[in-house]
Amino acid sequence: MLDTAYKASLLRRNGVAIPELSAEGTGPWRAAVDALFDEYVAVRARRSLREAEEAHELELLSRLAATSYPRRRITNYA
């Protein structure tokens, strides 16, 4: 399990705005950072799955295109 401070560091490195540590204590700050990190991880997972699906479909289409049609040699003989 990652520490909340490390999660905040990861989020900052990836351009996510982190709330400032308030005078109310670390409880609300930790909850906010954990929620932001959970959202960030979910967005990355969705993007990775979408990219994997696109790559799989592209590979499938490429295979189908290579094997679907008989190859003919096109000549320009009169």
PDB file of N, CA, C and O in Angstrom:
ATOM      1  N   MET A   1       0.844  -1.175   0.000  1.00  0.00           N
ATOM      2  CA  MET A   1       0.000   0.000   0.000  1.00  0.00           C
ATOM      3  C   MET A   1       0.888   1.237   0.000  1.00  0.00           C
ATOM      4  O   MET A   1       1.865   1.317   0.745  1.00  0.00           O
ATOM      5  N   LEU A   2       0.544   2.172  -0.823  1.00  0.00           N
ATOM      6  CA  LEU A   2       1.334   3.390  -0.927  1.00  0.00           C
ATOM      7  C   LEU A   2       0.959   4.376   0.179  1.00  0.00           C
ATOM      8  O   LEU A   2      -0.202   4.477   0.577  1.00  0.00           O
ATOM      9  N   ASP A   3       1.954   5.089   0.657  1.00  0.00           N
ATOM     10  CA  ASP A   3       1.738   6.145   1.635  1.00  0.00           C
ATOM     11  C   ASP A   3       1.061   7.326   0.949  1.00  0.00           C
ATOM     12  O   ASP A   3       1.268   7.550  -0.244  1.00  0.00           O
ATOM     13  N   THR A   4       0.261   8.075   1.685  1.00  0.00           N
ATOM     14  CA  THR A   4      -0.458   9.200   1.111  1.00  0.00           C
ATOM     15  C   THR A   4       0.502  10.266   0.582  1.00  0.00           C
ATOM     16  O   THR A   4       0.225  10.882  -0.448  1.00  0.00           O
ATOM     17  N   ALA A   5       1.607  10.491   1.258  1.00  0.00           N
ATOM     18  CA  ALA A   5       2.587  11.475   0.793  1.00  0.00           C
ATOM     19  C   ALA A   5       3.194  11.029  -0.538  1.00  0.00           C
ATOM     20  O   ALA A   5       3.433  11.858  -1.417  1.00  0.00           O
ATOM     21  N   TYR A   6       3.442   9.736  -0.691  1.00  0.00           N
ATOM     22  CA  TYR A   6       3.983   9.229  -1.949  1.00  0.00           C
ATOM     23  C   TYR A   6       2.948   9.348  -3.066  1.00  0.00           C
ATOM     24  O   TYR A   6       3.295   9.665  -4.204  1.00  0.00           O
ATOM     25  N   LYS A   7       1.675   9.094  -2.743  1.00  0.00           N
ATOM     26  CA  LYS A   7       0.605   9.264  -3.728  1.00  0.00           C
ATOM     27  C   LYS A   7       0.550  10.720  -4.189  1.00  0.00           C
ATOM     28  O   LYS A   7       0.404  10.992  -5.381  1.00  0.00           O
ATOM     29  N   ALA A   8       0.666  11.642  -3.256  1.00  0.00           N
ATOM     30  CA  ALA A   8       0.656  13.065  -3.597  1.00  0.00           C
ATOM     31  C   ALA A   8       1.841  13.401  -4.489  1.00  0.00           C
ATOM     32  O   ALA A   8       1.708  14.178  -5.435  1.00  0.00           O
ATOM     33  N   SER A   9       2.985  12.827  -4.195  1.00  0.00           N
ATOM     34  CA  SER A   9       4.173  13.062  -5.018  1.00  0.00           C
ATOM     35  C   SER A   9       3.964  12.544  -6.439  1.00  0.00           C
ATOM     36  O   SER A   9       4.309  13.228  -7.402  1.00  0.00           O
ATOM     37  N   LEU A  10       3.412  11.361  -6.576  1.00  0.00           N
ATOM     38  CA  LEU A  10       3.135  10.797  -7.902  1.00  0.00           C
ATOM     39  C   LEU A  10       2.147  11.661  -8.679  1.00  0.00           C
ATOM     40  O   LEU A  10       2.316  11.893  -9.876  1.00  0.00           O
ATOM     41  N   LEU A  11       1.126  12.128  -7.994  1.00  0.00           N
ATOM     42  CA  LEU A  11       0.135  12.966  -8.655  1.00  0.00           C
ATOM     43  C   LEU A  11       0.752  14.281  -9.126  1.00  0.00           C
ATOM     44  O   LEU A  11       0.483  14.733 -10.239  1.00  0.00           O
ATOM     45  N   ARG A  12       1.577  14.894  -8.281  1.00  0.00           N
ATOM     46  CA  ARG A  12       2.240  16.152  -8.664  1.00  0.00           C
ATOM     47  C   ARG A  12       3.120  15.948  -9.890  1.00  0.00           C
ATOM     48  O   ARG A  12       3.112  16.772 -10.805  1.00  0.00           O
ATOM     49  N   ARG A  13       3.886  14.845  -9.915  1.00  0.00           N
ATOM     50  CA  ARG A  13       4.765  14.568 -11.053  1.00  0.00           C
ATOM     51  C   ARG A  13       3.993  14.389 -12.350  1.00  0.00           C
ATOM     52  O   ARG A  13       4.524  14.628 -13.435  1.00  0.00           O
ATOM     53  N   ASN A  14       2.741  13.969 -12.236  1.00  0.00           N
ATOM     54  CA  ASN A  14       1.928  13.743 -13.424  1.00  0.00           C
ATOM     55  C   ASN A  14       0.968  14.889 -13.705  1.00  0.00           C
ATOM     56  O   ASN A  14       0.041  14.741 -14.500  1.00  0.00           O
ATOM     57  N   GLY A  15       1.183  16.026 -13.061  1.00  0.00           N
ATOM     58  CA  GLY A  15       0.436  17.229 -13.388  1.00  0.00           C
ATOM     59  C   GLY A  15      -0.921  17.375 -12.745  1.00  0.00           C
ATOM     60  O   GLY A  15      -1.727  18.188 -13.198  1.00  0.00           O
ATOM     61  N   VAL A  16      -1.198  16.619 -11.712  1.00  0.00           N
ATOM     62  CA  VAL A  16      -2.487  16.730 -11.031  1.00  0.00           C
ATOM     63  C   VAL A  16      -2.328  17.717  -9.873  1.00  0.00           C
ATOM     64  O   VAL A  16      -1.380  17.620  -9.095  1.00  0.00           O
ATOM     65  N   ALA A  17      -3.256  18.661  -9.763  1.00  0.00           N
ATOM     66  CA  ALA A  17      -3.208  19.651  -8.683  1.00  0.00           C
ATOM     67  C   ALA A  17      -3.601  18.993  -7.363  1.00  0.00           C
ATOM     68  O   ALA A  17      -4.641  18.342  -7.260  1.00  0.00           O
ATOM     69  N   ILE A  18      -2.758  19.175  -6.371  1.00  0.00           N
ATOM     70  CA  ILE A  18      -2.975  18.593  -5.041  1.00  0.00           C
ATOM     71  C   ILE A  18      -3.457  19.704  -4.112  1.00  0.00           C
ATOM     72  O   ILE A  18      -2.905  20.804  -4.138  1.00  0.00           O
ATOM     73  N   PRO A  19      -4.481  19.439  -3.287  1.00  0.00           N
ATOM     74  CA  PRO A  19      -4.921  20.466  -2.338  1.00  0.00           C
ATOM     75  C   PRO A  19      -3.836  20.734  -1.293  1.00  0.00           C
ATOM     76  O   PRO A  19      -3.061  19.846  -0.938  1.00  0.00           O
ATOM     77  N   GLU A  20      -3.800  21.962  -0.816  1.00  0.00           N
ATOM     78  CA  GLU A  20      -2.842  22.335   0.220  1.00  0.00           C
ATOM     79  C   GLU A  20      -3.241  21.707   1.549  1.00  0.00           C
ATOM     80  O   GLU A  20      -4.423  21.495   1.818  1.00  0.00           O
ATOM     81  N   LEU A  21      -2.258  21.419   2.362  1.00  0.00           N
ATOM     82  CA  LEU A  21      -2.494  20.875   3.696  1.00  0.00           C
ATOM     83  C   LEU A  21      -3.074  21.995   4.550  1.00  0.00           C
ATOM     84  O   LEU A  21      -2.420  23.016   4.765  1.00  0.00           O
ATOM     85  N   SER A  22      -4.284  21.813   5.032  1.00  0.00           N
ATOM     86  CA  SER A  22      -4.973  22.876   5.768  1.00  0.00           C
ATOM     87  C   SER A  22      -4.681  22.793   7.258  1.00  0.00           C
ATOM     88  O   SER A  22      -4.056  21.844   7.730  1.00  0.00           O
ATOM     89  N   ALA A  23      -5.139  23.793   7.983  1.00  0.00           N
ATOM     90  CA  ALA A  23      -4.944  23.845   9.427  1.00  0.00           C
ATOM     91  C   ALA A  23      -5.881  22.887  10.159  1.00  0.00           C
ATOM     92  O   ALA A  23      -5.730  22.669  11.361  1.00  0.00           O
ATOM     93  N   GLU A  24      -6.844  22.319   9.444  1.00  0.00           N
ATOM     94  CA  GLU A  24      -7.802  21.404  10.066  1.00  0.00           C
ATOM     95  C   GLU A  24      -7.171  20.062  10.425  1.00  0.00           C
ATOM     96  O   GLU A  24      -7.742  19.296  11.201  1.00  0.00           O
ATOM     97  N   GLY A  25      -6.009  19.777   9.872  1.00  0.00           N
ATOM     98  CA  GLY A  25      -5.351  18.515  10.146  1.00  0.00           C
ATOM     99  C   GLY A  25      -5.108  17.738   8.865  1.00  0.00           C
ATOM    100  O   GLY A  25      -5.426  18.196   7.767  1.00  0.00           O
ATOM    101  N   THR A  26      -4.545  16.569   9.026  1.00  0.00           N
ATOM    102  CA  THR A  26      -4.187  15.780   7.854  1.00  0.00           C
ATOM    103  C   THR A  26      -5.308  14.861   7.387  1.00  0.00           C
ATOM    104  O   THR A  26      -5.240  14.322   6.282  1.00  0.00           O
ATOM    105  N   GLY A  27      -6.335  14.672   8.205  1.00  0.00           N
ATOM    106  CA  GLY A  27      -7.430  13.764   7.844  1.00  0.00           C
ATOM    107  C   GLY A  27      -8.120  14.135   6.543  1.00  0.00           C
ATOM    108  O   GLY A  27      -8.190  13.311   5.630  1.00  0.00           O
ATOM    109  N   PRO A  28      -8.636  15.370   6.434  1.00  0.00           N
ATOM    110  CA  PRO A  28      -9.294  15.758   5.176  1.00  0.00           C
ATOM    111  C   PRO A  28      -8.326  15.776   3.994  1.00  0.00           C
ATOM    112  O   PRO A  28      -8.709  15.436   2.874  1.00  0.00           O
ATOM    113  N   TRP A  29      -7.079  16.170   4.235  1.00  0.00           N
ATOM    114  CA  TRP A  29      -6.079  16.206   3.158  1.00  0.00           C
ATOM    115  C   TRP A  29      -5.805  14.794   2.651  1.00  0.00           C
ATOM    116  O   TRP A  29      -5.756  14.560   1.443  1.00  0.00           O
ATOM    117  N   ARG A  30      -5.629  13.862   3.570  1.00  0.00           N
ATOM    118  CA  ARG A  30      -5.395  12.467   3.175  1.00  0.00           C
ATOM    119  C   ARG A  30      -6.572  11.916   2.369  1.00  0.00           C
ATOM    120  O   ARG A  30      -6.380  11.230   1.365  1.00  0.00           O
ATOM    121  N   ALA A  31      -7.778  12.219   2.814  1.00  0.00           N
ATOM    122  CA  ALA A  31      -8.969  11.734   2.103  1.00  0.00           C
ATOM    123  C   ALA A  31      -9.020  12.321   0.694  1.00  0.00           C
ATOM    124  O   ALA A  31      -9.347  11.621  -0.265  1.00  0.00           O
ATOM    125  N   ALA A  32      -8.696  13.610   0.573  1.00  0.00           N
ATOM    126  CA  ALA A  32      -8.728  14.258  -0.743  1.00  0.00           C
ATOM    127  C   ALA A  32      -7.661  13.672  -1.664  1.00  0.00           C
ATOM    128  O   ALA A  32      -7.926  13.416  -2.839  1.00  0.00           O
ATOM    129  N   VAL A  33      -6.459  13.460  -1.137  1.00  0.00           N
ATOM    130  CA  VAL A  33      -5.368  12.894  -1.951  1.00  0.00           C
ATOM    131  C   VAL A  33      -5.699  11.458  -2.346  1.00  0.00           C
ATOM    132  O   VAL A  33      -5.460  11.059  -3.486  1.00  0.00           O
ATOM    133  N   ASP A  34      -6.237  10.692  -1.427  1.00  0.00           N
ATOM    134  CA  ASP A  34      -6.607   9.311  -1.756  1.00  0.00           C
ATOM    135  C   ASP A  34      -7.688   9.263  -2.841  1.00  0.00           C
ATOM    136  O   ASP A  34      -7.641   8.417  -3.733  1.00  0.00           O
ATOM    137  N   ALA A  35      -8.664  10.177  -2.757  1.00  0.00           N
ATOM    138  CA  ALA A  35      -9.721  10.220  -3.772  1.00  0.00           C
ATOM    139  C   ALA A  35      -9.144  10.617  -5.132  1.00  0.00           C
ATOM    140  O   ALA A  35      -9.498  10.028  -6.154  1.00  0.00           O
ATOM    141  N   LEU A  36      -8.258  11.614  -5.144  1.00  0.00           N
ATOM    142  CA  LEU A  36      -7.623  12.023  -6.400  1.00  0.00           C
ATOM    143  C   LEU A  36      -6.791  10.888  -6.992  1.00  0.00           C
ATOM    144  O   LEU A  36      -6.798  10.674  -8.204  1.00  0.00           O
ATOM    145  N   PHE A  37      -6.076  10.165  -6.135  1.00  0.00           N
ATOM    146  CA  PHE A  37      -5.236   9.070  -6.613  1.00  0.00           C
ATOM    147  C   PHE A  37      -6.093   7.944  -7.183  1.00  0.00           C
ATOM    148  O   PHE A  37      -5.761   7.369  -8.220  1.00  0.00           O
ATOM    149  N   ASP A  38      -7.192   7.633  -6.506  1.00  0.00           N
ATOM    150  CA  ASP A  38      -8.094   6.587  -7.009  1.00  0.00           C
ATOM    151  C   ASP A  38      -8.653   6.966  -8.380  1.00  0.00           C
ATOM    152  O   ASP A  38      -8.738   6.127  -9.277  1.00  0.00           O
ATOM    153  N   GLU A  39      -9.033   8.237  -8.536  1.00  0.00           N
ATOM    154  CA  GLU A  39      -9.548   8.701  -9.822  1.00  0.00           C
ATOM    155  C   GLU A  39      -8.462   8.642 -10.893  1.00  0.00           C
ATOM    156  O   GLU A  39      -8.725   8.236 -12.025  1.00  0.00           O
ATOM    157  N   TYR A  40      -7.240   9.048 -10.533  1.00  0.00           N
ATOM    158  CA  TYR A  40      -6.118   9.026 -11.472  1.00  0.00           C
ATOM    159  C   TYR A  40      -5.819   7.598 -11.939  1.00  0.00           C
ATOM    160  O   TYR A  40      -5.592   7.363 -13.126  1.00  0.00           O
ATOM    161  N   VAL A  41      -5.822   6.661 -11.012  1.00  0.00           N
ATOM    162  CA  VAL A  41      -5.555   5.258 -11.353  1.00  0.00           C
ATOM    163  C   VAL A  41      -6.658   4.712 -12.259  1.00  0.00           C
ATOM    164  O   VAL A  41      -6.373   3.972 -13.200  1.00  0.00           O
ATOM    165  N   ALA A  42      -7.904   5.067 -11.987  1.00  0.00           N
ATOM    166  CA  ALA A  42      -9.007   4.599 -12.814  1.00  0.00           C
ATOM    167  C   ALA A  42      -8.906   5.160 -14.237  1.00  0.00           C
ATOM    168  O   ALA A  42      -9.160   4.441 -15.204  1.00  0.00           O
ATOM    169  N   VAL A  43      -8.539   6.428 -14.368  1.00  0.00           N
ATOM    170  CA  VAL A  43      -8.397   7.034 -15.693  1.00  0.00           C
ATOM    171  C   VAL A  43      -7.271   6.357 -16.467  1.00  0.00           C
ATOM    172  O   VAL A  43      -7.421   6.065 -17.653  1.00  0.00           O
ATOM    173  N   ARG A  44      -6.143   6.107 -15.801  1.00  0.00           N
ATOM    174  CA  ARG A  44      -5.024   5.428 -16.467  1.00  0.00           C
ATOM    175  C   ARG A  44      -5.401   4.018 -16.892  1.00  0.00           C
ATOM    176  O   ARG A  44      -5.026   3.573 -17.977  1.00  0.00           O
ATOM    177  N   ALA A  45      -6.141   3.312 -16.043  1.00  0.00           N
ATOM    178  CA  ALA A  45      -6.548   1.948 -16.375  1.00  0.00           C
ATOM    179  C   ALA A  45      -7.484   1.942 -17.583  1.00  0.00           C
ATOM    180  O   ALA A  45      -7.348   1.099 -18.470  1.00  0.00           O
ATOM    181  N   ARG A  46      -8.440   2.886 -17.620  1.00  0.00           N
ATOM    182  CA  ARG A  46      -9.338   2.969 -18.770  1.00  0.00           C
ATOM    183  C   ARG A  46      -8.569   3.263 -20.046  1.00  0.00           C
ATOM    184  O   ARG A  46      -8.842   2.673 -21.091  1.00  0.00           O
ATOM    185  N   ARG A  47      -7.600   4.182 -19.960  1.00  0.00           N
ATOM    186  CA  ARG A  47      -6.813   4.527 -21.152  1.00  0.00           C
ATOM    187  C   ARG A  47      -5.984   3.327 -21.613  1.00  0.00           C
ATOM    188  O   ARG A  47      -5.891   3.060 -22.811  1.00  0.00           O
ATOM    189  N   SER A  48      -5.393   2.617 -20.679  1.00  0.00           N
ATOM    190  CA  SER A  48      -4.589   1.452 -21.041  1.00  0.00           C
ATOM    191  C   SER A  48      -5.443   0.365 -21.692  1.00  0.00           C
ATOM    192  O   SER A  48      -5.036  -0.245 -22.681  1.00  0.00           O
ATOM    193  N   LEU A  49      -6.613   0.130 -21.137  1.00  0.00           N
ATOM    194  CA  LEU A  49      -7.508  -0.875 -21.720  1.00  0.00           C
ATOM    195  C   LEU A  49      -7.957  -0.465 -23.116  1.00  0.00           C
ATOM    196  O   LEU A  49      -8.012  -1.294 -24.023  1.00  0.00           O
ATOM    197  N   ARG A  50      -8.279   0.823 -23.288  1.00  0.00           N
ATOM    198  CA  ARG A  50      -8.701   1.304 -24.596  1.00  0.00           C
ATOM    199  C   ARG A  50      -7.574   1.156 -25.613  1.00  0.00           C
ATOM    200  O   ARG A  50      -7.814   0.725 -26.741  1.00  0.00           O
ATOM    201  N   GLU A  51      -6.350   1.507 -25.230  1.00  0.00           N
ATOM    202  CA  GLU A  51      -5.212   1.375 -26.146  1.00  0.00           C
ATOM    203  C   GLU A  51      -4.932  -0.086 -26.476  1.00  0.00           C
ATOM    204  O   GLU A  51      -4.588  -0.413 -27.612  1.00  0.00           O
ATOM    205  N   ALA A  52      -5.078  -0.965 -25.488  1.00  0.00           N
ATOM    206  CA  ALA A  52      -4.863  -2.392 -25.741  1.00  0.00           C
ATOM    207  C   ALA A  52      -5.918  -2.934 -26.700  1.00  0.00           C
ATOM    208  O   ALA A  52      -5.598  -3.720 -27.592  1.00  0.00           O
ATOM    209  N   GLU A  53      -7.175  -2.522 -26.525  1.00  0.00           N
ATOM    210  CA  GLU A  53      -8.238  -2.954 -27.431  1.00  0.00           C
ATOM    211  C   GLU A  53      -7.990  -2.445 -28.848  1.00  0.00           C
ATOM    212  O   GLU A  53      -8.175  -3.179 -29.818  1.00  0.00           O
ATOM    213  N   GLU A  54      -7.573  -1.190 -28.961  1.00  0.00           N
ATOM    214  CA  GLU A  54      -7.289  -0.633 -30.289  1.00  0.00           C
ATOM    215  C   GLU A  54      -6.143  -1.377 -30.968  1.00  0.00           C
ATOM    216  O   GLU A  54      -6.202  -1.660 -32.165  1.00  0.00           O
ATOM    217  N   ALA A  55      -5.105  -1.689 -30.204  1.00  0.00           N
ATOM    218  CA  ALA A  55      -3.974  -2.431 -30.767  1.00  0.00           C
ATOM    219  C   ALA A  55      -4.400  -3.825 -31.195  1.00  0.00           C
ATOM    220  O   ALA A  55      -3.971  -4.315 -32.240  1.00  0.00           O
ATOM    221  N   HIS A  56      -5.243  -4.467 -30.394  1.00  0.00           N
ATOM    222  CA  HIS A  56      -5.730  -5.803 -30.733  1.00  0.00           C
ATOM    223  C   HIS A  56      -6.573  -5.770 -32.009  1.00  0.00           C
ATOM    224  O   HIS A  56      -6.414  -6.618 -32.886  1.00  0.00           O
ATOM    225  N   GLU A  57      -7.467  -4.788 -32.106  1.00  0.00           N
ATOM    226  CA  GLU A  57      -8.303  -4.676 -33.300  1.00  0.00           C
ATOM    227  C   GLU A  57      -7.467  -4.356 -34.536  1.00  0.00           C
ATOM    228  O   GLU A  57      -7.731  -4.887 -35.614  1.00  0.00           O
ATOM    229  N   LEU A  58      -6.478  -3.507 -34.391  1.00  0.00           N
ATOM    230  CA  LEU A  58      -5.611  -3.181 -35.517  1.00  0.00           C
ATOM    231  C   LEU A  58      -4.827  -4.406 -35.982  1.00  0.00           C
ATOM    232  O   LEU A  58      -4.672  -4.628 -37.183  1.00  0.00           O
ATOM    233  N   GLU A  59      -4.336  -5.195 -35.036  1.00  0.00           N
ATOM    234  CA  GLU A  59      -3.622  -6.420 -35.402  1.00  0.00           C
ATOM    235  C   GLU A  59      -4.554  -7.405 -36.106  1.00  0.00           C
ATOM    236  O   GLU A  59      -4.173  -8.035 -37.093  1.00  0.00           O
ATOM    237  N   LEU A  60      -5.768  -7.531 -35.595  1.00  0.00           N
ATOM    238  CA  LEU A  60      -6.745  -8.431 -36.208  1.00  0.00           C
ATOM    239  C   LEU A  60      -7.083  -7.986 -37.621  1.00  0.00           C
ATOM    240  O   LEU A  60      -7.125  -8.805 -38.539  1.00  0.00           O
ATOM    241  N   LEU A  61      -7.325  -6.694 -37.801  1.00  0.00           N
ATOM    242  CA  LEU A  61      -7.631  -6.181 -39.132  1.00  0.00           C
ATOM    243  C   LEU A  61      -6.450  -6.353 -40.082  1.00  0.00           C
ATOM    244  O   LEU A  61      -6.634  -6.646 -41.264  1.00  0.00           O
ATOM    245  N   SER A  62      -5.256  -6.173 -39.570  1.00  0.00           N
ATOM    246  CA  SER A  62      -4.068  -6.350 -40.394  1.00  0.00           C
ATOM    247  C   SER A  62      -3.926  -7.798 -40.845  1.00  0.00           C
ATOM    248  O   SER A  62      -3.595  -8.066 -42.000  1.00  0.00           O
ATOM    249  N   ARG A  63      -4.178  -8.726 -39.933  1.00  0.00           N
ATOM    250  CA  ARG A  63      -4.117 -10.150 -40.304  1.00  0.00           C
ATOM    251  C   ARG A  63      -5.181 -10.502 -41.324  1.00  0.00           C
ATOM    252  O   ARG A  63      -4.920 -11.223 -42.287  1.00  0.00           O
ATOM    253  N   LEU A  64      -6.382  -9.988 -41.105  1.00  0.00           N
ATOM    254  CA  LEU A  64      -7.463 -10.278 -42.049  1.00  0.00           C
ATOM    255  C   LEU A  64      -7.162  -9.700 -43.423  1.00  0.00           C
ATOM    256  O   LEU A  64      -7.430 -10.341 -44.439  1.00  0.00           O
ATOM    257  N   ALA A  65      -6.617  -8.518 -43.461  1.00  0.00           N
ATOM    258  CA  ALA A  65      -6.296  -7.893 -44.748  1.00  0.00           C
ATOM    259  C   ALA A  65      -5.195  -8.663 -45.466  1.00  0.00           C
ATOM    260  O   ALA A  65      -5.184  -8.721 -46.696  1.00  0.00           O
ATOM    261  N   ALA A  66      -4.283  -9.246 -44.724  1.00  0.00           N
ATOM    262  CA  ALA A  66      -3.173  -9.970 -45.346  1.00  0.00           C
ATOM    263  C   ALA A  66      -3.600 -11.331 -45.875  1.00  0.00           C
ATOM    264  O   ALA A  66      -2.953 -11.869 -46.774  1.00  0.00           O
ATOM    265  N   THR A  67      -4.667 -11.895 -45.342  1.00  0.00           N
ATOM    266  CA  THR A  67      -5.043 -13.253 -45.731  1.00  0.00           C
ATOM    267  C   THR A  67      -6.384 -13.359 -46.421  1.00  0.00           C
ATOM    268  O   THR A  67      -6.723 -14.437 -46.908  1.00  0.00           O
ATOM    269  N   SER A  68      -7.157 -12.304 -46.488  1.00  0.00           N
ATOM    270  CA  SER A  68      -8.511 -12.399 -47.020  1.00  0.00           C
ATOM    271  C   SER A  68      -8.568 -12.489 -48.528  1.00  0.00           C
ATOM    272  O   SER A  68      -9.398 -13.219 -49.071  1.00  0.00           O
ATOM    273  N   TYR A  69      -7.727 -11.784 -49.199  1.00  0.00           N
ATOM    274  CA  TYR A  69      -7.813 -11.699 -50.649  1.00  0.00           C
ATOM    275  C   TYR A  69      -6.642 -12.435 -51.296  1.00  0.00           C
ATOM    276  O   TYR A  69      -5.510 -12.366 -50.818  1.00  0.00           O
ATOM    277  N   PRO A  70      -6.935 -13.144 -52.393  1.00  0.00           N
ATOM    278  CA  PRO A  70      -5.804 -13.769 -53.094  1.00  0.00           C
ATOM    279  C   PRO A  70      -4.923 -12.671 -53.693  1.00  0.00           C
ATOM    280  O   PRO A  70      -5.415 -11.685 -54.242  1.00  0.00           O
ATOM    281  N   ARG A  71      -3.660 -12.861 -53.576  1.00  0.00           N
ATOM    282  CA  ARG A  71      -2.745 -11.855 -54.099  1.00  0.00           C
ATOM    283  C   ARG A  71      -2.602 -12.042 -55.593  1.00  0.00           C
ATOM    284  O   ARG A  71      -2.323 -13.142 -56.070  1.00  0.00           O
ATOM    285  N   ARG A  72      -2.791 -10.981 -56.313  1.00  0.00           N
ATOM    286  CA  ARG A  72      -2.643 -11.008 -57.757  1.00  0.00           C
ATOM    287  C   ARG A  72      -1.553 -10.019 -58.132  1.00  0.00           C
ATOM    288  O   ARG A  72      -1.391  -8.957 -57.531  1.00  0.00           O
ATOM    289  N   ARG A  73      -0.850 -10.404 -59.110  1.00  0.00           N
ATOM    290  CA  ARG A  73       0.178  -9.507 -59.614  1.00  0.00           C
ATOM    291  C   ARG A  73      -0.459  -8.608 -60.665  1.00  0.00           C
ATOM    292  O   ARG A  73      -1.035  -9.087 -61.642  1.00  0.00           O
ATOM    293  N   ILE A  74      -0.351  -7.321 -60.456  1.00  0.00           N
ATOM    294  CA  ILE A  74      -0.907  -6.362 -61.392  1.00  0.00           C
ATOM    295  C   ILE A  74       0.170  -6.002 -62.381  1.00  0.00           C
ATOM    296  O   ILE A  74       1.240  -5.511 -62.021  1.00  0.00           O
ATOM    297  N   THR A  75      -0.137  -6.257 -63.636  1.00  0.00           N
ATOM    298  CA  THR A  75       0.827  -5.921 -64.696  1.00  0.00           C
ATOM    299  C   THR A  75       0.190  -4.923 -65.641  1.00  0.00           C
ATOM    300  O   THR A  75      -1.030  -4.889 -65.799  1.00  0.00           O
ATOM    301  N   ASN A  76       0.988  -4.149 -66.240  1.00  0.00           N
ATOM    302  CA  ASN A  76       0.498  -3.140 -67.180  1.00  0.00           C
ATOM    303  C   ASN A  76       0.900  -3.487 -68.605  1.00  0.00           C
ATOM    304  O   ASN A  76       1.274  -2.611 -69.384  1.00  0.00           O
ATOM    305  N   TYR A  77       0.822  -4.760 -68.937  1.00  0.00           N
ATOM    306  CA  TYR A  77       1.150  -5.186 -70.299  1.00  0.00           C
ATOM    307  C   TYR A  77      -0.003  -4.862 -71.233  1.00  0.00           C
ATOM    308  O   TYR A  77      -1.171  -4.992 -70.866  1.00  0.00           O
ATOM    309  N   ALA A  78       0.330  -4.449 -72.418  1.00  0.00           N
ATOM    310  CA  ALA A  78      -0.711  -4.118 -73.393  1.00  0.00           C
ATOM    311  C   ALA A  78      -1.190  -5.356 -74.116  1.00  0.00           C
ATOM    312  O   ALA A  78      -2.067  -5.269 -74.975  1.00  0.00           O
TER     313      ALA A  78
END
